[in-house]
Amino acid sequence: MPLDLSFQEVEELLERIIHNKYLVKTETMFEDRFVVLCSPKPEYIFQSRYIRAKALLEAEKRGLPSEKETRSMAASSGLITDADTARIKELREKITGQNRVLQMTKIEGRRKPIEELIAKFDAQIYEIEAKRESYYVLSCEYKADEESVLFLAWAGTLSVDGSQHWDTFQGFEDEKDLTFRNSVVDAYAKFNRGVSATEIRYLSRHLIWRIRYTSALKIGGPLFPGGLSDLTPDQQALLYWSNHYQSIYEMLADDRPDDDIIEDDDALDSYMLSYFKRQEQERSQSRLGSRSGSGKLSATEKDEVIITADHPEYMSTAYSEDRIKGGDSSDVEVIAPNSRRARNRAQSRRHR
């Protein structure tokens, strides 16, 4: 079912993406506190990669197992059985099937049971895969990811006035209110996953955003405060889908999908896939037709060449008299004098 967000929800999402700021309420030992989350600056992201690489190396030196080794440990311990793996595959196939049914079901009362069934299958998959995660927390990769995420959570947490909430990463690590710090880390982890593709696509075709987007295309103004090198993943996704829908809105009337299809992500994807397949088939047929010939003369036909006025043998070329007498002067056959066809034509005339 397509999203149906309120004006306020659309504005909040766009504000989060355009200005790279997201206001969240976090828990503390005594009271709730508001902070602003943002995607860290490029230099912080680069530094987080260094922290992860360094932590990974140190974990390996300490003898911690790799992620691959923890998976083998989980398999050999019997924690994740072949039956579990088969069950996960079966559940994912069921989810795919139910999503297809959901796509074709438009009545809200009938959609809800299907959505609940999909959620049930997702929960069962999560329950099985959680067994494997209990081993993953022992791995080098988990330790390295943890340190990297903590650094990014510090770098991406601001006070409401826009200043860095903790002046230094050391200050973040020394935070005495662990309830507050853990709440910030959890909030940042969710924020870092980004706006969902469904929401991004909804925004890309929403009138509030399209007015800004089309105006920027016409006058060349910026859509975001920073430059291209500063674009966040959400900003890049919004630009990608905006361009995708713009190309659809500019399609010829006979090719353009109906508005109800455009509003439905799955239906639009299926429509565009069929459209591009038809386009490719038509191009293939056109190329095949041009190669097989269409009854017109071709400069690449065997034993035939086109002789222009500046060719040294232009004055001695042999023309098809039948074609000239027929009045078809726009399609005169030109045969090179020394070609096989010219010799065959001369021989047939001698036998007449």
C-alpha positions, 0 to 999 in steps of 0.5 A: 500500500502506497504511503500516505504521509501528512504535510508535517511528516513530509516536511520533517523528513525533507528537513532531515534529509536536506539539512542533515538534522534529526531531532530525537528524544533520548533517555537519561537517568533522571529525565528525557533529553533532546539531541540532534543527530546528523551524518558526520563530516567526511573527515570523521567518516574517514577517521572512523575507518582508521579506528575500525582498521586499527581495532580489527588488527588489535583484535586479531593480535589478541586471538579473537576469531574472525566472522567466518570462524564464528559462523563455522563455530555456530555450525559445528556446535549445532546451534544453527542446523541444516534444518534452520538454514532450510527453514530460513529459505522457506520463510523468505520464499513465503514472504516473497509470495505474500508480498506479491499477494499484498501487491494485488490486494487493494482492500485495506481490510484484506491487506492487514492479515497479509501484513501480519503474516509477513511480520510473523515470518520476519520474526521467525527468521530473526529468531533463528538468525539471532542464534548465529549473532550470539557467536558473531559478538565474539568476532574481530569484526564485531569488536572493530564495528563497535568501536567505529560506531561509537566514534560515529555516534559521538561525531554525529550527535549535536546539541539543539543549538548545533554545537558538538554535544561532547567536545571530544570523543574522550568526553563521550567515552567518559560520560557517567550517565550510561543510560543516556550514552547508550540511548544516544548510541541506539538512536544513532544506529537507527538513524545511520540506517537512513530513510527507507527506500519507500519513504525516499521514493514517496518524497521524490514524487511529492509536490512539496519536493518536486516544486523545489527539485524542478525549480532547481533544474530550471534556474540551476540553484542548489538543493542542499547546503553543501557541495557534491562531495558533502552529499549524505547517503539520504541526499544521494538517494533522493537525487537518484529517485527524483531523476528517475521519476522526472524521466518518467514524467517526461515520457511520451503520453502513450508510454507514460504509466498511469498515475496510480501505477506511478504511486505504487512502487512495485507496480511501477518497477514491473511496468518499467521493466516491461517497458525497457524489455519492449524497447530492447526487443524493438531495437533488436528487431530494427537491427536485425531488419537493417542487417537482413536488407530492406530491398534498398541498395547497400554500400556493403553488398557483395560485388557492389560499390557506390561510385561518386563523381570524384572516383577515377572510374566514375565516367566508365561505370556501367548503369542499369538501363532497365532502371533508367528507362523505368524512370526510377532515377532516385534508385539507380543501380551503380555497378563497378566496371571490373566487378563480377556482376559487370562481367556477367552482364557483359557476357549475357549481352554478347549471347543475345 
